[in-house]
């Protein structure tokens, strides 16, 4: 009995360890992110934004500054507007800018990670564009503390959308694409009106395969594109590097990416 009990406890512990180390599970299991957010001294709030005939929710966080500041539009991962994404908004505000993250799944519910991914993958492109436009317009016209400059950032699915959105919104002053699919055609590259800064993981061949072509397209169009690949990092390193279970490589990549990002934010 004791032997069987010990074996059962070992298997249970192993299962828990597997779950804790699974990046897909960690994408939504973010108590550590919620704890940091709850301790923030900065003001964060939910707002309703009209997007065509729909009303979407967005999370806004303000820096503690006396002067007006730039705004950064945050495009969430394929897992949705999680606590970690809201935490990114708070960290952006900590670095002196207003952050606004629209919930592109507003009005929808899902039970697990796969449900969130399927729901986001099914979003119509025109609806996503309309929601991002609505959030951008809100940031520039409805937030009195906004200084008029608008940037955009995104992660994973949102990183790909950030690169694409740079070709759709001429009001953007900068785009920060984190491990998102780069632009892949000359027409879109020619429409990009702002510098694009890429943050990529070394162990992410799927996304990185598009970087050389994007560099050629952007150069041919006379556009600024600066990709940086972080050694040893995996896809999702900004989130995984902040997680208590994140690898040393992802933690270093996150720290290095933030150091670079902070410098770029000062130029917005």
C-alpha positions as CSV (number, residue, x, y, z in Angstrom):
1,X,0.0,0.0,0.0
2,X,2.7,2.4,1.0
3,X,4.7,1.6,-2.2
4,X,1.6,2.2,-4.4
5,X,0.8,5.4,-2.5
6,X,4.3,6.7,-3.0
7,X,4.2,5.9,-6.7
8,X,0.8,7.7,-7.0
9,X,2.2,10.8,-5.3
10,X,5.2,10.8,-7.7
11,X,3.0,10.5,-10.8
12,X,0.8,13.3,-9.5
13,X,3.8,15.5,-8.8
14,X,5.1,14.8,-12.3
15,X,1.8,15.7,-13.8
16,X,1.7,19.0,-12.0
17,X,5.3,19.7,-13.1
18,X,4.3,19.1,-16.7
19,X,1.3,21.4,-16.5
20,X,3.3,24.1,-14.8
21,X,6.0,23.9,-17.6
22,X,3.5,23.8,-20.4
23,X,3.6,27.2,-22.1
24,X,0.0,26.8,-23.4
25,X,-1.3,26.3,-19.9
26,X,0.8,29.1,-18.6
27,X,-0.7,31.4,-21.2
28,X,-4.0,31.5,-19.2
29,X,-2.8,30.4,-15.8
30,X,-1.3,33.8,-14.8
31,X,-1.8,34.3,-11.1
32,X,1.7,35.8,-11.0
33,X,0.7,38.4,-13.6
34,X,-2.5,39.2,-11.8
35,X,-0.6,39.7,-8.5
36,X,1.7,42.2,-10.0
37,X,-1.1,44.0,-11.7
38,X,-3.1,44.2,-8.4
39,X,-0.1,45.8,-6.7
40,X,0.4,48.5,-9.3
41,X,0.0,52.1,-8.1
42,X,-1.0,53.2,-11.6
43,X,-4.6,53.8,-12.7
44,X,-6.1,51.2,-14.9
45,X,-9.6,51.1,-16.2
46,X,-12.0,49.4,-18.6
47,X,-13.7,51.5,-21.2
48,X,-16.4,50.8,-23.8
49,X,-15.6,51.8,-27.4
50,X,-18.0,51.9,-30.3
51,X,-16.8,49.9,-33.3
52,X,-19.3,50.1,-36.1
53,X,-22.5,48.5,-34.7
54,X,-20.6,46.7,-32.0
55,X,-19.3,47.9,-28.6
56,X,-15.9,46.5,-27.5
57,X,-14.1,46.6,-24.2
58,X,-10.6,48.0,-23.8
59,X,-8.2,48.1,-20.9
60,X,-6.4,51.5,-20.4
61,X,-3.5,52.2,-18.0
62,X,-2.1,55.7,-17.4
63,X,1.4,56.7,-16.3
64,X,2.0,58.9,-13.3
65,X,3.1,62.0,-15.2
66,X,2.0,65.6,-15.2
67,X,2.4,66.2,-18.9
68,X,0.5,64.6,-21.8
69,X,2.0,61.4,-23.2
70,X,2.1,59.2,-26.2
71,X,-0.3,56.2,-26.5
72,X,0.6,52.6,-27.4
73,X,-2.0,50.3,-28.8
74,X,-1.5,46.8,-27.5
75,X,-2.7,43.9,-29.7
76,X,-3.0,40.8,-27.5
77,X,-1.8,37.2,-28.2
78,X,-3.9,34.5,-29.7
79,X,-4.9,33.6,-26.2
80,X,-6.9,36.8,-25.8
81,X,-6.7,39.8,-23.4
82,X,-5.2,37.8,-20.5
83,X,-3.9,39.1,-17.2
84,X,-0.4,39.1,-18.6
85,X,-1.4,41.4,-21.5
86,X,-3.0,43.7,-19.1
87,X,0.2,43.6,-17.1
88,X,2.1,44.6,-20.2
89,X,-0.2,47.7,-20.4
90,X,0.8,48.5,-16.8
91,X,4.5,48.1,-17.6
92,X,4.2,50.4,-20.6
93,X,2.5,53.0,-18.3
94,X,5.4,52.5,-15.8
95,X,7.7,53.5,-18.7
96,X,5.8,56.7,-19.3
97,X,3.2,56.0,-22.0
98,X,-0.6,55.4,-22.0
99,X,-1.4,51.9,-23.0
100,X,-4.7,50.7,-24.5
101,X,-5.5,47.1,-25.2
102,X,-8.8,46.4,-27.0
103,X,-10.4,43.0,-26.3
104,X,-10.8,41.6,-29.8
105,X,-13.0,38.8,-28.4
106,X,-15.5,41.3,-26.8
107,X,-18.8,39.6,-26.5
108,X,-17.4,36.1,-26.8
109,X,-16.6,33.5,-24.2
110,X,-14.4,30.4,-24.2
111,X,-13.6,27.6,-21.8
112,X,-9.9,26.9,-22.4
113,X,-6.8,27.8,-24.3
114,X,-7.9,25.9,-27.4
115,X,-11.3,27.7,-27.3
116,X,-9.6,31.1,-27.2
117,X,-7.3,30.3,-30.0
118,X,-10.1,29.0,-32.2
119,X,-12.2,32.0,-31.5
120,X,-9.4,34.5,-32.4
121,X,-8.4,32.5,-35.5
122,X,-12.0,32.8,-36.7
123,X,-12.2,36.6,-36.3
124,X,-12.8,38.3,-39.7
125,X,-9.9,40.4,-40.8
126,X,-12.1,43.4,-41.4
127,X,-13.6,43.2,-37.9
128,X,-10.1,43.1,-36.3
129,X,-9.0,46.1,-38.4
130,X,-12.2,48.0,-37.5
131,X,-11.7,47.3,-33.8
132,X,-8.1,48.4,-33.9
133,X,-9.1,51.6,-35.7
134,X,-11.8,52.2,-33.1
135,X,-9.3,51.8,-30.3
136,X,-6.8,54.0,-32.1
137,X,-9.3,56.8,-32.7
138,X,-10.5,56.5,-29.1
139,X,-6.9,56.9,-27.9
140,X,-6.3,60.0,-30.1
141,X,-9.6,61.7,-29.5
142,X,-11.2,60.5,-26.2
143,X,-8.2,60.4,-23.8
144,X,-7.5,63.9,-22.6
145,X,-4.0,62.9,-21.3
146,X,-2.9,61.7,-24.7
147,X,-0.3,63.8,-26.4
148,X,-1.1,62.9,-30.0
149,X,1.6,60.3,-30.8
150,X,0.4,56.8,-31.4
151,X,2.4,53.6,-31.5
152,X,1.3,49.9,-31.7
153,X,2.7,46.7,-30.2
154,X,1.6,43.1,-30.4
155,X,2.7,39.6,-29.4
156,X,2.5,36.3,-31.3
157,X,-0.8,36.6,-33.3
158,X,-0.9,40.2,-32.2
159,X,2.7,40.7,-33.4
160,X,1.7,39.7,-36.9
161,X,-1.3,42.0,-36.8
162,X,0.9,44.9,-35.5
163,X,3.1,44.5,-38.6
164,X,0.1,44.4,-40.9
165,X,-1.7,47.3,-39.1
166,X,1.3,49.5,-39.8
167,X,0.2,49.3,-43.4
168,X,-3.4,50.1,-42.5
169,X,-3.1,53.1,-40.2
170,X,-1.0,56.0,-41.4
171,X,-1.3,57.7,-37.9
172,X,1.1,55.2,-36.3
173,X,4.5,56.7,-35.4
174,X,6.1,53.3,-34.6
175,X,5.2,49.6,-34.5
176,X,6.8,47.0,-32.2
177,X,6.2,43.5,-33.4
178,X,7.0,40.7,-31.0
179,X,7.6,37.3,-32.7
180,X,4.8,38.0,-35.2
181,X,4.7,37.1,-38.8
182,X,6.4,39.8,-40.9
183,X,5.1,41.6,-44.0
184,X,5.3,39.3,-47.0
185,X,4.3,41.4,-50.0
186,X,5.5,44.5,-51.7
187,X,2.1,46.2,-51.7
188,X,1.7,46.1,-47.9
189,X,5.3,47.1,-47.4
190,X,4.9,50.2,-49.5
191,X,1.9,51.3,-47.4
192,X,3.8,51.2,-44.1
193,X,4.2,54.7,-42.8
194,X,6.3,54.2,-39.7
195,X,9.4,52.4,-38.5
196,X,8.8,48.7,-37.5
197,X,10.9,47.2,-34.8
198,X,11.0,43.4,-34.6
199,X,11.7,41.3,-31.5
200,X,12.2,37.6,-32.4
201,X,13.2,34.4,-30.7
202,X,16.2,32.3,-31.9
203,X,14.2,29.1,-31.5
204,X,11.3,30.2,-33.7
205,X,12.0,29.0,-37.2
206,X,8.4,29.3,-38.3
207,X,8.2,33.1,-37.7
208,X,11.9,33.8,-38.4
209,X,11.7,32.3,-41.9
210,X,9.9,35.4,-43.1
211,X,12.4,37.9,-41.8
212,X,14.8,38.0,-44.8
213,X,12.0,38.6,-47.3
214,X,10.5,41.3,-45.0
215,X,13.9,43.0,-44.9
216,X,14.2,43.0,-48.7
217,X,10.6,44.3,-49.1
218,X,11.0,47.0,-46.6
219,X,14.3,48.1,-48.0
220,X,13.0,48.2,-51.5
221,X,10.1,50.3,-50.3
222,X,12.4,52.7,-48.5
223,X,10.9,51.7,-45.1
224,X,12.7,51.3,-41.7
225,X,12.6,47.7,-40.3
226,X,14.9,46.7,-37.5
227,X,14.6,43.0,-36.5
228,X,16.5,41.7,-33.5
229,X,16.7,37.9,-32.7
230,X,17.3,37.0,-29.1
231,X,19.7,34.1,-28.5
232,X,18.3,31.0,-26.9
233,X,14.8,32.4,-26.6
234,X,11.6,30.6,-27.7
235,X,8.3,31.9,-29.1
236,X,6.4,33.8,-26.5
237,X,9.6,34.8,-24.5
238,X,8.1,38.1,-23.3
239,X,5.4,36.2,-21.4
240,X,7.5,33.1,-20.6
241,X,10.4,35.2,-19.4
242,X,8.2,36.9,-16.9
243,X,6.7,33.6,-15.6
244,X,8.2,32.1,-12.5
245,X,8.7,28.9,-14.5
246,X,10.4,30.7,-17.4
247,X,13.8,29.5,-18.6
248,X,17.0,31.5,-18.1
249,X,17.2,32.1,-21.8
250,X,13.7,33.5,-22.0
251,X,14.2,35.7,-18.9
252,X,17.3,37.2,-20.4
253,X,15.6,37.7,-23.8
254,X,12.7,39.5,-22.0
255,X,15.1,41.7,-20.1
256,X,17.1,42.6,-23.2
257,X,14.0,43.2,-25.2
258,X,12.6,45.5,-22.5
259,X,15.8,47.5,-22.4
260,X,15.7,48.0,-26.1
261,X,11.9,48.8,-26.0
262,X,12.3,51.4,-23.3
263,X,14.8,53.3,-25.4
264,X,12.5,53.1,-28.4
265,X,9.5,54.3,-26.4
266,X,11.4,57.5,-25.5
267,X,11.6,58.3,-29.2
268,X,7.8,58.0,-29.7
